[in-house]
């Protein structure tokens, strides 16, 4: 397992957008922009999504994942991670999306309608570049 270098932890305090790459059941790449978070205590990247979204379906059958992000203040500063979704959990997912909405949208509560159950993808970084 690899760790996110300390000098990149600030990316998870800003409005940093990440692009997440997963594989469909047919083996085709699926890439989508996401809000990104980091559990520094457990050294896991966190992506909050809905159960019916394509990325959630993809990692249910193949947990391999790639994550790429650029610093919103310096587009030449970037971080790429190859890893695996170790856990898909609904525990705390609603509160987590509200926390992310505070960071990304400056609102107290996630304002968009929720179409299905929220889930947190907990990603173990295997390679960090």
C-alpha positions in Angstrom: 0.0 0.0 0.0 1.2 3.5 -0.8 0.4 6.7 1.2 -0.6 10.1 0.0 2.5 12.4 0.7 1.9 14.9 3.5 2.6 17.8 1.1 -0.5 16.8 -0.9 -3.0 16.6 2.0 -4.0 20.2 1.3 -5.7 19.0 -1.9 -8.4 17.5 0.3 -9.1 20.7 2.0 -9.7 22.7 -1.2 -12.4 22.5 -3.9 -10.3 19.9 -5.7 -12.1 17.9 -8.4 -10.8 14.4 -9.2 -11.4 12.2 -12.1 -12.1 8.6 -11.3 -11.6 5.8 -13.8 -13.3 2.4 -13.4 -14.0 -0.5 -15.7 -17.4 -1.5 -17.0 -18.5 -5.1 -17.1 -17.4 -5.2 -20.8 -13.9 -4.0 -19.7 -14.4 -0.5 -21.1 -13.0 2.6 -19.2 -15.5 4.9 -17.5 -14.2 8.2 -16.3 -16.2 10.7 -14.2 -15.4 13.9 -12.3 -16.0 13.7 -8.5 -15.6 15.5 -5.3 -12.7 13.9 -3.4 -11.9 13.4 0.3 -9.2 11.7 2.3 -9.2 9.8 5.6 -5.7 10.5 6.7 -6.0 8.2 9.8 -6.8 5.2 7.6 -4.9 6.4 4.5 -8.0 6.0 2.2 -9.4 8.2 -0.5 -13.1 8.7 -0.2 -15.6 9.1 -3.0 -19.2 9.7 -2.2 -21.7 8.6 -4.8 -25.1 7.0 -5.2 -25.6 3.3 -5.5 -27.2 3.5 -8.9 -24.3 5.5 -10.5 -22.1 3.8 -13.1 -18.9 4.1 -11.1 -20.6 2.3 -8.1 -21.9 -0.5 -10.3 -18.4 -0.8 -11.9 -16.5 -1.2 -8.7 -19.0 -3.7 -7.4 -17.8 -6.2 -10.0 -14.2 -4.9 -10.4 -12.7 -2.9 -7.5 -9.7 -1.5 -9.5 -9.8 2.2 -9.7 -7.7 5.2 -10.9 -7.9 8.7 -9.5 -6.3 11.8 -10.9 -6.6 15.3 -9.5 -5.0 18.7 -10.1 -4.6 21.5 -7.6 -7.3 24.1 -8.3 -4.7 26.8 -7.5 -1.9 25.3 -9.7 -3.0 23.0 -12.6 0.6 21.8 -13.0 0.6 20.3 -9.5 -1.1 17.0 -9.7 -1.6 13.7 -7.9 -2.5 10.3 -9.5 -3.5 7.2 -7.6 -4.0 3.6 -8.7 -5.7 1.5 -6.1 -8.7 -0.6 -5.1 -12.0 0.1 -3.6 -11.7 -1.9 -0.4 -15.1 -1.0 1.0 -18.5 0.3 -0.2 -20.4 1.6 2.8 -23.5 3.5 3.5 -22.4 4.2 7.1 -22.1 8.0 7.4 -22.6 8.6 3.7 -25.4 11.1 4.1 -23.4 13.2 6.6 -20.3 12.9 4.5 -22.0 14.3 1.4 -23.2 17.2 3.5 -19.6 17.8 4.7 -18.5 17.8 1.1 -21.2 20.2 0.1 -19.9 22.6 2.7 -16.5 22.5 1.1 -17.5 22.5 -2.5 -20.7 24.5 -2.5 -20.5 26.6 0.7 -23.8 25.2 1.9 -24.8 23.4 5.0 -26.6 20.5 3.3 -26.3 18.8 0.0 -29.0 20.6 -2.0 -29.4 18.2 -5.0 -32.1 15.5 -4.9 -30.9 12.1 -3.9 -32.1 9.4 -6.3 -30.8 6.4 -4.6 -28.9 5.4 -1.5 -25.6 7.3 -0.9 -22.5 5.2 -0.6 -18.8 6.0 0.2 -16.2 4.2 -1.8 -13.1 3.7 0.4 -10.1 3.5 -1.9 -6.8 1.9 -0.8 -3.9 3.6 -2.7 -1.5 1.0 -4.1 0.5 3.4 -6.3 0.8 7.2 -5.9 2.4 9.2 -8.6 
